[in-house]
Amino acid sequence: MSTQSRRDSLVTIFGGSGFVGRHLVRALARRGYRVRVAVRRPELAGHLQPLGMVGQIHAVQANLRHAGSVAAAMRGADVAVNLVGILFERARQRFDAVHAHGGETVAQATAGQRARLIHVSALGADERSASLYARSKAMGERLVLAAMPSATIMRPSVIFGPEDDFFNRFAALARISPILPLVGGGATRLQPIFVGDVAEAIACDIDGARAPGTTYELGGPQIFTFAELMHYVLATVERRRLLVPLPFWLARLQAKALQYLPRPPLTPDQVELLKTDTVVSTAAANSGRTLAAFDIEPRTVAAIVPTYLWRYRRSGQFRNRSA
Ligand SMILES: NC(=O)c1ccc[n+]([C@@H]2O[C@H](COP(=O)([O-])OP(=O)(O)OC[C@H]3O[C@@H](n4cnc5c(N)ncnc54)[C@H](OP(=O)(O)O)[C@@H]3O)[C@@H](O)[C@H]2O)c1
């Protein structure tokens, strides 16, 4: 796509104020697109303004549970990206309302505008899963494709980057707790992907010339077990902690109590999720429905994670030479 046609193109990003959102806004602003960020509280999206030129990024109010606000946010847009997701349920923010029917609402509004749609789901999306999160993500994909068969679906594994909820969470826990739990023994396999690579894949898809209606599986260059990642976190933050295997039943029991905290560190649904590997399937890899389709060389955990986990070290960014 030429620079001029990018300047003429308006991309509406639902959930653009979140973790992936800020990286996608930056990637699209650099390419010259006009960006409309559709969020529940636009007044909290001020941090996005410096990522583009004056007037290039604009925040509007939209809630996926209210079809009228979604249609209004899509007015005049050429492309929609749906990044809206939740990790636990609260009040009216239910998994099926947000991931499934919310996704369908965006697809219908996008189809109504004859715009293109990139819908972000998750690896592990499965309508037969015991996890509500995974079931609602799969239902979202089905409803989106029914409303808009040409939509692109992106399914990332766990995403890492400076504001992530994975490495930061366990590094923070290592700072205050003498033990780190290995849920289910820590054997679950994950393929962490850098947030900048996810944003780049979405931006490349917006640039065009990809097969419409494709589902991509996005994973990083290495597969780790959960236990290996916990060892990595401890080594990076330079703390010795006991890694305690926690059978799934016991983790579920603990999660039942923890789920009522304002930002629960673990919920029973997340314990169910951790029973399944989140890695790119052989079918997707063999058919090129991965980062390779966008010619992206994925960044490694080792190259990125220490650049932001240093803040959990006792010595901060200054290394203790005698250690
Ligand atoms: N982060 C990961 O490791 C990971 C892994 C796999 C898949 N994903 C998927 O990737 C997508 C982006 O993830 P993320 O980490 O960027 O999530 P995030 O940081 O939690 O951001 C989610 C965004 O959704 C918005 N939102 C929530 N409920 C909404 C609603 N009812 N209407 C409109 N906006 C709403 C949030 O804004 P407000 O709450 O302020 O309105 C926020 O901007 C999600 O679909 C997620 O499921 C993420």
The ligand as an SDF file (V2000), in Angstrom:
LIG
                    3D

 48 52  0  0  0  0  0  0  0  0999 V2000
   -1.6280  -10.6160   26.3830 N   0  0  0  0  0  0  0  0  0  0  0  0
   -1.5280  -11.9080   26.0410 C   0  0  0  0  0  0  0  0  0  0  0  0
   -0.6290  -12.6400   26.5110 O   0  0  0  0  0  0  0  0  0  0  0  0
   -2.5160  -12.4990   25.0610 C   0  0  0  0  0  0  0  0  0  0  0  0
   -2.3420  -13.8350   24.6340 C   0  0  0  0  0  0  0  0  0  0  0  0
   -3.2290  -14.3760   23.7090 C   0  0  0  0  0  0  0  0  0  0  0  0
   -4.2730  -13.6130   23.2220 C   0  0  0  0  0  0  0  0  0  0  0  0
   -4.4310  -12.3190   23.6510 N   0  0  0  0  0  0  0  0  0  0  0  0
   -5.5550  -11.5480   23.1110 C   0  0  0  0  0  0  0  0  0  0  0  0
   -5.0330  -10.3960   22.4630 O   0  0  0  0  0  0  0  0  0  0  0  0
   -5.9670   -9.3110   22.5890 C   0  0  0  0  0  0  0  0  0  0  0  0
   -5.2540   -8.1050   23.1790 C   0  0  0  0  0  0  0  0  0  0  0  0
   -4.7340   -8.4830   24.4490 O   0  0  0  0  0  0  0  0  0  0  0  0
   -4.0910   -7.4350   25.4660 P   0  0  0  0  0  0  0  0  0  0  0  0
   -3.0970   -8.1770   26.2680 O   0  0  0  0  0  0  0  0  0  0  0  0
   -3.7110   -6.2050   24.7450 O   0  0  0  0  0  0  0  0  0  0  0  0
   -5.3460   -7.1230   26.3960 O   0  0  0  0  0  0  0  0  0  0  0  0
   -5.5260   -5.8590   27.4190 P   0  0  0  0  0  0  0  0  0  0  0  0
   -4.2480   -5.1890   27.6770 O   0  0  0  0  0  0  0  0  0  0  0  0
   -6.2930   -6.4130   28.5820 O   0  0  0  0  0  0  0  0  0  0  0  0
   -6.4600   -4.8930   26.5930 O   0  0  0  0  0  0  0  0  0  0  0  0
   -7.7930   -5.2210   26.3520 C   0  0  0  0  0  0  0  0  0  0  0  0
   -8.5070   -3.9940   25.8400 C   0  0  0  0  0  0  0  0  0  0  0  0
   -9.9050   -4.3020   25.7340 O   0  0  0  0  0  0  0  0  0  0  0  0
  -10.6540   -3.2020   26.2660 C   0  0  0  0  0  0  0  0  0  0  0  0
  -11.9800   -3.6750   26.6770 N   0  0  0  0  0  0  0  0  0  0  0  0
  -12.2960   -4.5720   27.6450 C   0  0  0  0  0  0  0  0  0  0  0  0
  -13.6400   -4.7800   27.6560 N   0  0  0  0  0  0  0  0  0  0  0  0
  -14.1650   -3.9930   26.6940 C   0  0  0  0  0  0  0  0  0  0  0  0
  -15.4780   -3.7830   26.2070 C   0  0  0  0  0  0  0  0  0  0  0  0
  -16.5530   -4.3950   26.7550 N   0  0  0  0  0  0  0  0  0  0  0  0
  -15.6540   -2.9090   25.1750 N   0  0  0  0  0  0  0  0  0  0  0  0
  -14.5970   -2.2500   24.6210 C   0  0  0  0  0  0  0  0  0  0  0  0
  -13.3250   -2.4120   25.0390 N   0  0  0  0  0  0  0  0  0  0  0  0
  -13.1140   -3.2730   26.0650 C   0  0  0  0  0  0  0  0  0  0  0  0
   -9.7660   -2.6950   27.3890 C   0  0  0  0  0  0  0  0  0  0  0  0
  -10.0390   -1.3450   27.7210 O   0  0  0  0  0  0  0  0  0  0  0  0
  -10.9260   -0.9080   28.9920 P   0  0  0  0  0  0  0  0  0  0  0  0
  -11.0490   -2.0840   29.9240 O   0  0  0  0  0  0  0  0  0  0  0  0
  -10.1860    0.2440   29.5630 O   0  0  0  0  0  0  0  0  0  0  0  0
  -12.2140   -0.5250   28.3730 O   0  0  0  0  0  0  0  0  0  0  0  0
   -8.3820   -2.7770   26.7300 C   0  0  0  0  0  0  0  0  0  0  0  0
   -8.1640   -1.6490   25.8980 O   0  0  0  0  0  0  0  0  0  0  0  0
   -7.1110   -9.8340   23.4490 C   0  0  0  0  0  0  0  0  0  0  0  0
   -8.1500  -10.3140   22.6270 O   0  0  0  0  0  0  0  0  0  0  0  0
   -6.4860  -11.0160   24.1830 C   0  0  0  0  0  0  0  0  0  0  0  0
   -7.4480  -11.9830   24.5740 O   0  0  0  0  0  0  0  0  0  0  0  0
   -3.5810  -11.7430   24.5540 C   0  0  0  0  0  0  0  0  0  0  0  0
  1  2  1  0
  2  3  2  0
  2  4  1  0
  4  5  1  0
  4 48  2  0
  5  6  2  0
  6  7  1  0
  7  8  2  0
  8  9  1  0
  8 48  1  0
  9 10  1  0
  9 46  1  0
 10 11  1  0
 11 12  1  0
 11 44  1  0
 12 13  1  0
 13 14  1  0
 14 15  2  0
 14 16  1  0
 14 17  1  0
 17 18  1  0
 18 19  2  0
 18 20  1  0
 18 21  1  0
 21 22  1  0
 22 23  1  0
 23 24  1  0
 23 42  1  0
 24 25  1  0
 25 26  1  0
 25 36  1  0
 26 27  1  0
 26 35  1  0
 27 28  2  0
 28 29  1  0
 29 30  1  0
 29 35  2  0
 30 31  1  0
 30 32  2  0
 32 33  1  0
 33 34  2  0
 34 35  1  0
 36 37  1  0
 36 42  1  0
 37 38  1  0
 38 39  2  0
 38 40  1  0
 38 41  1  0
 42 43  1  0
 44 45  1  0
 44 46  1  0
 46 47  1  0
M  CHG  2   8   1  16  -1
M  END
$$$$
